[in-house]
Amino acid sequence: MRQDILDFLIQHKDEFVSGQQISEQLGISRTAVWKHIRVLKQRGYVIESYTKKGYCLREAPELLSEQAIEEGLSTKVVGHHIVYRERVDSTNNVAKKLADEGAPEGTIVVAEEQTGGRGRINRSFLSPFAKGVWFSLILRPNIPPMEVSKMTLLAAVAVARAIRHHGLTDCGIKWPNDILVKGRKMVGILTELNGSAEKVNYIIMGIGVNTGITAEDLPKDLQSIVTSFAREGVRVSRLALLETLLKEIEGLYQTVCRDGFAPVLAEWRALSCMLGQDVTVTSIDKTFSGKAVDIDENGNLLVATPEGVEVVMAGDIHVRPA
C-alpha cells in the first residue's frame, strides 16, 4: 500500500493532493495515509504537508532499482543477475540462500536498507534506507580455499578505487579491508566462504558504502569514527557508485584469474594508510604493539616488534596516534 501511495504522489509530483483524494483513490483511511506518509518522510522522501492543502512530493531519494542498474552496467558478468530488495536483514544472508540454490556467478543482491547488516568480527553495520550502497556479490572462483582471505583484499582495493573515482581521493585501506577517510571508517566489507578443505563452492562478498549518512543518523559513540560521502561534503550518485564498484571488482577479479593475486597485493600496499604506522594488535590469544611494515604473499599483516616480526592472520588493529 505504501508503494501505491508513493506512486500516486509521483504521478502528481510538485502538486498538492489531499489525504481524502489518496484515501478515496486507494480505498484506505486517511489515518493510514498519514502513517505511510510519515514512513516515506523517514526514508528520505521530501514531502510537504499542510492542513487543507494535503501532501506534495518535492524530492525522492535515488533508488537502486533493477532496471536502473541494468541500464548503466559496463561489466561482462558481475551484476547481470540482480536481486533487488527494499529491506532485508542482511544482503549476505539472501545471497547465501541464492548461492545454495545455484545462482550464477556475478549475481548481486541489492537492498535499500539492512536491519541486520554485519561486518568483521560479528560487528553490526548501520545500513539506513537509501543512505548507502548495500549489496552482496556471489563469486565462484577456481582458487584454493587457502587463498580466499585475499579476496577480501581484492574487495578493499576495488572499493578504494571506486571511492577515489567519485571524489574522495584521500581514502586509504586499513588492514585488511577497512576504508578510511581522515581516520574515519566509511565502508564495511565481509567476505564469507562456502566450501571444503579442497574446494571453494562459492564466496559471498558483502559490501556497504556510506553515502548519505549524516551525524544525526549515527549514535553518539559512532559520530567520531564513522564517515560518509555526505559527511565529507561530496555529492555522489548511489547508482553511479554501484556501477563503478561492480566494474572495479570485475576488473580485479579477471586480473586474479589471469595473473594471480600479486598485482592486487601490490596495489593494496600502495593504497594502504597504515603501513609504517605504530599499531596495537588484539588477536584471539594476545595483544601486542609494533609497527605495521608490510603484508606477505598471503595477505597477512607483518608487524615489527622489539621481539621480532609478528605475522597477523586475524585480529583487531588499532592505529596508535603519533
Residue pairs with C-beta under 8 A, 6 or more apart in sequence:
1 26
1 28
1 32
1 36
2 36
2 39
2 40
4 26
5 22
5 26
5 33
5 36
5 37
5 40
6 40
6 45
8 17
8 22
8 25
8 26
9 17
9 47
9 55
9 56
9 57
10 57
10 60
12 57
13 57
13 58
14 56
14 57
14 58
15 56
16 48
16 50
16 53
16 54
16 55
16 56
17 54
17 55
17 56
18 53
18 54
18 55
19 30
19 33
19 34
19 54
19 55
20 30
20 54
21 54
22 28
22 30
22 33
22 54
22 55
23 29
23 30
23 32
23 33
26 33
37 47
37 49
37 55
40 47
41 47
42 129
43 61
43 112
43 113
43 129
43 130
44 60
44 61
44 129
44 130
44 131
44 212
45 57
45 59
45 60
45 61
46 57
46 58
46 59
46 60
47 55
47 56
47 57
47 58
48 55
48 56
48 58
49 55
49 56
61 129
61 130
61 212
62 130
62 237
62 238
62 239
63 112
63 130
64 84
64 110
64 112
64 133
64 238
64 239
64 242
65 84
66 82
66 84
68 239
69 79
69 82
69 84
69 110
69 239
69 242
69 243
70 82
72 239
72 240
72 243
73 79
73 80
73 243
73 246
74 243
74 247
75 106
75 246
75 247
75 250
76 250
77 105
77 106
77 250
78 106
78 108
78 137
78 246
78 247
78 249
78 250
78 253
79 106
79 108
79 243
79 246
80 106
81 103
81 104
81 106
81 107
81 108
82 107
82 108
82 110
83 94
83 95
83 98
83 107
83 108
83 109
83 110
84 110
84 111
85 91
85 94
85 109
85 110
85 111
85 112
86 111
86 112
86 113
87 111
87 112
87 113
87 114
87 115
87 129
88 94
88 109
88 111
88 113
88 114
88 115
89 114
89 115
89 116
90 114
90 116
90 117
90 118
90 206
91 109
91 110
91 111
91 114
91 117
91 134
91 135
91 136
91 206
92 118
92 136
92 190
92 192
92 204
92 206
93 116
94 109
94 111
94 136
95 103
95 107
95 108
95 109
95 136
95 137
95 138
95 204
95 206
96 192
96 194
96 204
98 107
98 109
98 138
99 107
99 138
99 194
99 201
99 202
99 204
100 194
103 138
104 138
105 138
105 139
105 140
105 202
106 137
106 138
106 139
106 250
107 137
107 138
108 135
108 136
108 137
108 138
108 246
109 135
109 136
110 134
110 135
110 242
111 127
111 134
111 135
112 129
112 130
112 134
113 127
113 128
113 129
113 130
113 134
114 125
114 127
114 134
114 208
115 127
116 124
117 124
117 125
117 126
117 127
117 134
117 188
117 208
118 124
118 125
118 190
118 206
119 125
119 188
119 189
119 190
119 208
120 177
120 188
120 189
120 190
121 316
125 188
125 190
125 208
126 213
126 217
126 218
126 222
126 226
127 134
127 208
128 213
128 217
130 212
130 238
131 210
131 211
131 212
131 213
131 217
131 228
131 230
132 208
132 209
132 210
132 211
132 212
132 213
132 228
132 238
133 207
133 208
133 209
133 211
133 238
133 241
133 242
133 245
134 207
134 208
135 206
135 207
135 208
135 242
135 245
136 204
136 205
136 206
136 207
137 204
137 205
137 206
137 207
137 246
137 249
138 202
138 203
138 204
139 151
139 202
139 203
139 205
139 253
140 200
140 201
140 202
140 203
141 151
141 200
141 203
141 253
141 256
141 257
142 200
142 257
143 200
143 256
144 200
145 193
145 195
145 196
145 197
145 198
145 199
145 200
146 298
147 261
147 298
148 191
148 193
148 195
148 200
148 203
149 176
149 191
149 298
149 299
149 313
150 261
150 264
150 265
150 298
150 299
151 191
151 203
151 205
152 176
152 177
152 189
152 191
152 299
153 176
153 177
153 261
153 264
153 265
153 268
153 295
153 299
154 249
154 252
154 253
154 256
154 261
154 264
155 177
155 189
155 191
155 205
155 207
155 249
156 173
156 176
156 177
156 178
156 179
156 189
156 268
156 271
157 173
157 248
157 252
157 264
157 267
157 268
157 271
158 245
158 248
158 249
158 251
158 252
159 179
159 187
159 189
159 207
159 209
159 245
159 248
160 171
160 172
160 173
160 179
160 271
161 244
161 248
162 209
162 241
162 244
162 245
162 247
162 248
163 171
163 179
163 181
163 186
163 187
163 209
164 171
165 244
166 229
166 234
166 236
166 240
166 241
166 244
167 229
167 234
167 236
168 181
168 186
168 229
168 232
168 234
170 181
170 182
171 179
171 180
171 181
171 186
171 273
172 179
172 180
172 271
172 272
172 273
172 274
173 179
173 180
173 268
173 271
173 272
173 273
173 274
174 180
174 272
174 273
174 274
174 317
174 319
175 272
175 274
175 292
175 295
175 301
175 312
175 317
176 299
176 301
177 187
177 189
177 191
178 185
178 187
178 189
179 185
179 186
179 187
179 189
179 209
180 186
180 273
181 227
181 232
182 227
182 232
183 319
184 224
184 225
184 226
184 227
184 231
185 225
185 226
185 227
186 209
186 210
186 226
186 227
186 228
186 229
186 232
187 207
187 208
187 209
187 210
188 206
188 207
188 208
189 205
189 206
189 207
189 208
190 206
191 203
191 204
191 205
191 206
192 203
192 204
192 206
193 200
193 202
193 203
194 200
194 201
194 202
194 203
194 204
195 201
195 202
205 249
207 245
209 241
209 245
210 226
210 227
210 228
210 229
210 230
210 231
211 228
211 229
211 230
211 236
211 238
211 241
212 228
212 229
212 230
212 238
213 226
213 228
213 230
213 231
214 228
214 230
214 231
215 223
215 231
218 226
229 235
229 236
252 264
255 263
255 264
256 263
256 264
261 297
261 299
262 297
265 295
265 297
265 299
268 295
268 299
269 275
269 294
269 295
274 292
274 317
274 319
275 292
275 293
275 294
275 295
276 291
276 292
276 293
277 291
277 292
277 319
277 320
278 289
278 290
278 291
278 292
278 319
278 320
278 322
279 289
279 290
279 291
279 292
279 303
279 317
279 318
279 319
279 320
280 287
280 288
280 289
280 317
280 318
280 320
281 287
281 288
281 289
281 290
281 301
281 303
281 310
281 312
281 315
281 316
281 317
281 318
282 315
282 316
282 318
283 312
283 314
283 315
283 316
284 314
284 315
288 303
288 305
288 310
289 305
289 320
290 303
290 304
290 305
290 306
290 310
291 303
291 304
292 301
292 302
292 303
292 317
293 302
293 303
293 304
293 309
294 302
295 301
295 302
296 302
296 311
300 311
300 312
300 313
301 311
301 312
301 317
302 309
302 310
302 311
302 312
303 309
303 310
303 312
304 310
